[in-house]
């Protein structure tokens, strides 16, 4: 077995879980803790399996599984491999096999940050997600998310505008864009980083797969940031999984009258770290890993619009007050919007008295 291969036993278990998908939808809801289902032994899973799944387990052909992965263009990395991400071993039920489309090495960075949130996000949530993804990626921090519509996709879009390799974790097979409308995003992530699934090629997503996917997102990251989430949002399960394995959970505050902010505001009330910009996340990452804060954003970050570039230059030159940056009330509106964007990108920070200065 090579580092980018998977052993027969792990491949067999993965095929069993895929064959049990319909049954797992029932078992997942029955148990007090979702993690207990995928932590069951093969024997316990076979006990709830119907005859076709048991027969498939007995007749499993590892060579056929490897050939299917090769046809799909995915690498298969199992728990027995040195290429398997150590962070996933903190889970009570780490995936037996990761099917990786793209660069397996993108999973090796221990300083990744997860950004997740509502599918039906507000424009505020989408803007914040893109800015956080862009700012973290510019600082060399990989962004992990689920490539779902809304916050997840926006975070990945932002990350692709800078240097770090993004990681998308799917609820369906890695080679299948899910949702289908994110096909171009799926392609771009696979080219720059990787797309990952615990399910074998050609497997469709069941309801249990989305919650299971969230545990992988949480475990791959040192810090999990929830941008927007309603009170019963599935994104909150990612925060739960992260907290259960001792990872840092953070949230972006939202308007108290906004339904999509109810979950994130509740997280903050319960003690989650508050995130205002990329700089806050980098500080949390340094605290979580015990390593120095990642390198600052480059002096000339890619994709910065000329107006924002001029505003950033002015702040870096010491003109960090609204009075110094705007000559008229109309100018002030534009400047404030630009300052907010630069702050969300982690390029500047607001200090006491409302003065702005470059992010450290």
Beta strands, then each sheet from edge to edge (+ up, - down):
strand 1: 75-78
strand 2: 97-102
strand 3: 113-116
strand 4: 143-145
strand 5: 167-169
strand 6: 194-197
strand 7: 223-226
strand 8: 248-252
strand 9: 273-275
strand 10: 348-350
strand 11: 356-358
sheet 1: 1+ 2- 6+ 5+ 4+ 3+ 7+ 8+ 9+
sheet 2: 10+ 11-
end
